[in-house]
Amino acid sequence: MTEHRTGTREEWLAARLELLEAEKELTRRSDALARQRQALPWVRIDKDYRFETDAGSASLRELFRGRSQLLVYHFMFGPDYTAGCPSCSAIADGFDGIVVHLENHDVAFSAISRAPLDKLEAYKRRMGWSFPWASSNDGDFNRDFSVWFTADEQRQGRIEYNFRREPPAPEPLAGKTVQEWQLRGSEGPVAQIAAMTGTDVATYTRDRPGLSAFVLDDGVVYHSYSSYARGLDGLWGMYQWLDRAPLGRNETGVWWRRNDEYGQG
């Protein structure tokens, strides 16, 4: 027998109407936040960032592909990864199908990662995606937009991510492989995900996820917005559905997998 509270249809309707008021208030607040987000000052981009794309070398301006706006997803896929981050991959499953709609509303889209283009293209084929994906290689783009950090910054506590300074990484964490952490019985969610990318925890966490927005106005590119960490929660499509399912997110650990890995045991 269920342990969840049950009731009549009338009781459900009364509770649902009460919830509706809270949902409407959240919607109004979300609309207000969107206006506040769009009112941020634009910052001119003068650096000549270069990317490798399936159409050849491209500038940041060329990633707009004739549109006035550009959304970039900072996908965690470092040069040392053997596969893309599974969390970023789950998010990408959600945004892959909407790119055509963005493009037809004057918004270009591109994922950008540090891994070489051939590695990104192979993974993209594996996952069945079609969205544009560019490699920033060894350029400054990921560093300048706070989604890649050096080992020294990690060890010395000089990482500033999500607009906050992080403490130094624990030395055993930075120095141990995922397999060694597993042997010590200390594996956590980050170590589990790092293992899924074929890296150790330190290497995996030097790349970070994020979203950045740019605008092209009178031939000049400006940066308008960036968001990181839980600020990306609304882009993680499966969670928006799970939040409306009877048991919610209902998670006790890393349960998600890449879309071709479910059922593999």
C-alpha positions as CSV (number, residue, x, y, z in Angstrom):
1,M,0.0,0.0,0.0
2,T,1.3,3.4,-0.8
3,E,2.7,5.6,1.9
4,H,2.0,8.8,0.0
5,R,-0.9,10.9,1.1
6,T,-4.1,10.1,-0.9
7,G,-7.3,12.0,-1.1
8,T,-10.5,12.6,-3.1
9,R,-10.6,14.4,-6.4
10,E,-12.0,17.5,-4.6
11,E,-9.0,17.5,-2.2
12,W,-6.6,17.1,-5.0
13,L,-8.2,20.0,-6.9
14,A,-8.0,22.3,-3.8
15,A,-4.3,21.4,-3.3
16,R,-3.6,21.8,-7.1
17,L,-5.2,25.3,-7.1
18,E,-3.0,26.3,-4.2
19,L,0.1,25.0,-6.0
20,L,-1.1,26.9,-9.2
21,E,-0.7,30.2,-7.4
22,A,2.8,29.3,-6.4
23,E,3.6,28.2,-10.0
24,K,2.2,31.5,-11.4
25,E,4.3,33.5,-9.0
26,L,7.4,31.5,-10.1
27,T,6.5,32.2,-13.8
28,R,6.2,35.9,-13.0
29,R,9.5,35.9,-11.2
30,S,11.2,34.0,-14.1
31,D,9.9,36.6,-16.6
32,A,11.3,39.3,-14.4
33,L,14.7,37.6,-14.2
34,A,14.7,37.2,-18.0
35,R,14.2,41.0,-18.3
36,Q,17.0,41.6,-15.8
37,R,19.3,39.2,-17.7
38,Q,18.6,41.0,-21.0
39,A,19.3,44.4,-19.4
40,L,22.9,43.4,-18.4
41,P,25.5,45.7,-20.1
42,W,27.2,44.3,-23.1
43,V,31.0,43.9,-23.1
44,R,32.8,44.4,-26.4
45,I,35.0,41.5,-27.5
46,D,38.2,42.6,-29.2
47,K,40.2,39.4,-28.9
48,D,40.5,37.4,-32.1
49,Y,39.3,34.0,-31.0
50,R,39.7,31.2,-33.5
51,F,37.9,27.9,-33.6
52,E,38.0,24.7,-35.7
53,T,34.7,23.8,-37.2
54,D,33.5,21.2,-39.7
55,A,33.6,24.1,-42.3
56,G,37.2,25.0,-41.4
57,S,38.8,27.7,-39.2
58,A,36.3,30.3,-37.9
59,S,36.3,33.4,-35.8
60,L,33.8,34.1,-33.0
61,R,32.0,36.4,-35.4
62,E,31.7,33.7,-38.0
63,L,30.0,31.4,-35.5
64,F,27.0,33.7,-35.8
65,R,26.5,32.4,-39.3
66,G,24.6,35.5,-40.4
67,R,22.5,35.9,-37.3
68,S,22.6,38.7,-34.7
69,Q,22.8,36.5,-31.6
70,L,24.9,33.5,-30.6
71,L,24.4,31.0,-27.7
72,V,27.4,28.9,-26.7
73,Y,27.3,25.8,-24.6
74,H,30.6,25.2,-22.9
75,F,30.7,21.4,-23.2
76,M,33.1,19.6,-20.9
77,F,35.4,17.7,-23.3
78,G,39.0,18.3,-22.6
79,P,41.9,17.0,-24.9
80,D,42.6,14.2,-22.4
81,Y,39.0,12.9,-22.2
82,T,38.3,9.7,-24.1
83,A,34.6,10.7,-24.3
84,G,32.5,13.8,-23.5
85,C,31.2,14.5,-20.0
86,P,28.0,12.3,-19.5
87,S,26.2,15.2,-17.7
88,C,26.9,17.6,-20.6
89,S,25.9,14.8,-23.0
90,A,22.5,14.5,-21.2
91,I,22.0,18.3,-21.6
92,A,23.1,18.1,-25.2
93,D,20.4,15.4,-25.9
94,G,17.9,18.0,-24.8
95,F,19.2,21.0,-26.9
96,D,20.1,19.0,-30.1
97,G,16.6,19.2,-31.5
98,I,16.0,22.9,-30.8
99,V,18.9,24.4,-32.8
100,V,16.8,24.6,-35.9
101,H,14.2,26.7,-34.0
102,L,16.8,29.0,-32.6
103,E,18.3,29.5,-36.0
104,N,15.0,30.5,-37.4
105,H,14.6,33.1,-34.7
106,D,17.9,34.9,-35.4
107,V,19.9,33.0,-32.8
108,A,22.9,30.9,-33.8
109,F,24.1,28.1,-31.5
110,S,27.4,26.3,-31.0
111,A,28.8,23.9,-28.5
112,I,32.5,24.7,-27.8
113,S,35.1,22.3,-26.2
114,R,38.9,22.2,-26.0
115,A,39.2,18.7,-27.4
116,P,40.4,18.4,-31.1
117,L,37.7,18.6,-33.7
118,D,38.2,15.0,-34.9
119,K,37.5,13.8,-31.4
120,L,34.4,16.0,-31.1
121,E,33.1,14.9,-34.5
122,A,33.5,11.2,-33.7
123,Y,31.7,11.6,-30.4
124,K,29.0,13.6,-32.1
125,R,28.4,10.8,-34.6
126,R,28.3,8.3,-31.8
127,M,25.6,10.2,-29.9
128,G,23.6,11.0,-33.1
129,W,23.7,14.7,-32.7
130,S,23.5,17.4,-35.4
131,F,24.2,20.7,-33.6
132,P,27.3,22.7,-34.5
133,W,30.3,21.9,-32.3
134,A,33.6,23.8,-32.5
135,S,37.0,23.1,-31.0
136,S,38.8,26.0,-29.2
137,N,42.0,23.9,-29.2
138,D,44.7,25.8,-27.2
139,G,43.1,29.2,-27.6
140,D,42.1,31.6,-24.7
141,F,38.3,31.3,-25.2
142,N,37.6,28.7,-22.5
143,R,40.0,30.4,-20.0
144,D,38.6,33.8,-20.7
145,F,35.0,32.6,-20.1
146,S,35.9,30.8,-16.9
147,V,35.4,27.2,-18.0
148,W,39.0,25.9,-18.0
149,F,41.7,26.2,-15.4
150,T,45.3,25.1,-14.9
151,A,46.6,22.5,-12.5
152,D,48.4,25.2,-10.6
153,E,45.2,27.2,-10.2
154,Q,43.5,24.1,-9.0
155,R,46.2,23.2,-6.4
156,Q,46.6,26.8,-5.2
157,G,43.0,27.7,-4.9
158,R,43.0,30.2,-7.7
159,I,40.0,28.9,-9.6
160,E,37.1,31.3,-9.9
161,Y,34.1,29.5,-11.3
162,N,30.5,30.5,-11.1
163,F,31.7,34.0,-9.8
164,R,33.2,32.4,-6.7
165,R,36.8,31.6,-5.6
166,E,37.2,27.9,-4.9
167,P,39.5,26.5,-2.2
168,P,42.6,24.5,-3.1
169,A,41.8,21.0,-4.3
170,P,42.7,18.4,-1.7
171,E,46.1,17.1,-2.7
172,P,45.2,13.4,-2.5
173,L,42.2,14.2,-4.8
174,A,44.4,16.0,-7.3
175,G,47.0,13.3,-7.3
176,K,45.0,10.1,-7.4
177,T,43.5,8.4,-10.3
178,V,39.8,7.4,-10.2
179,Q,40.9,3.8,-9.9
180,E,43.0,4.6,-6.8
181,W,40.1,6.4,-5.2
182,Q,37.9,3.4,-5.9
183,L,40.3,1.1,-4.1
184,R,40.2,3.4,-1.1
185,G,36.5,3.3,-1.0
186,S,36.2,7.0,-1.5
187,E,34.5,7.2,-4.9
188,G,32.0,10.0,-5.1
189,P,29.8,11.3,-7.9
190,V,32.5,13.4,-9.4
191,A,34.9,10.5,-9.4
192,Q,32.2,8.3,-11.1
193,I,31.7,10.8,-13.8
194,A,35.5,11.4,-14.3
195,A,35.9,7.7,-14.8
196,M,33.2,7.8,-17.5
197,T,35.4,10.3,-19.4
198,G,38.5,8.2,-19.0
199,T,40.3,10.8,-16.7
200,D,41.2,11.3,-13.1
201,V,39.2,13.7,-10.9
202,A,41.7,16.6,-11.2
203,T,41.9,16.4,-15.0
204,Y,38.1,16.1,-15.4
205,T,37.3,19.1,-13.1
206,R,39.7,21.5,-14.8
207,D,37.1,21.8,-17.5
208,R,33.7,23.2,-16.5
209,P,30.2,23.5,-18.0
210,G,28.6,26.8,-18.8
211,L,26.5,28.9,-21.2
212,S,27.5,32.2,-22.7
213,A,25.5,34.6,-24.9
214,F,26.9,37.0,-27.5
215,V,25.4,39.7,-29.8
216,L,26.6,41.1,-33.1
217,D,25.7,44.7,-33.4
218,D,27.0,46.9,-36.2
219,G,29.8,44.5,-36.9
220,V,31.0,44.3,-33.3
221,V,30.7,41.2,-31.1
222,Y,29.6,41.8,-27.5
223,H,29.4,39.3,-24.6
224,S,26.0,39.7,-22.9
225,Y,25.6,36.8,-20.4
226,S,27.2,33.7,-18.9
227,S,25.9,31.1,-16.5
228,Y,27.5,28.1,-14.8
229,A,26.8,25.2,-12.4
230,R,23.2,25.0,-11.2
231,G,22.6,28.1,-13.3
232,L,22.4,25.5,-16.2
233,D,19.7,23.5,-14.4
234,G,16.9,24.9,-16.6
235,L,18.8,23.7,-19.7
236,W,18.9,20.1,-18.5
237,G,15.7,19.0,-20.1
238,M,15.2,15.6,-18.5
239,Y,15.1,17.3,-15.1
240,Q,12.3,19.6,-16.1
241,W,10.3,16.5,-16.9
242,L,11.3,14.6,-13.8
243,D,10.3,17.6,-11.6
244,R,6.8,17.0,-12.9
245,A,6.8,13.2,-12.4
246,P,5.2,11.7,-9.3
247,L,8.5,10.9,-7.6
248,G,10.5,13.9,-8.9
249,R,14.2,13.6,-9.4
250,N,14.3,10.7,-6.9
251,E,18.0,10.2,-7.2
252,T,20.6,8.7,-4.8
253,G,23.7,9.1,-7.0
254,V,24.8,9.3,-10.6
255,W,22.0,7.3,-12.4
256,W,22.2,8.9,-15.9
257,R,24.3,7.5,-18.7
258,R,25.0,8.5,-22.3
259,N,22.1,7.7,-24.5
260,D,23.7,4.6,-25.9
261,E,24.8,3.2,-22.6
262,Y,21.6,2.3,-20.8
263,G,21.0,-1.4,-20.4
264,Q,24.7,-2.2,-20.5
265,G,24.7,-3.3,-16.8
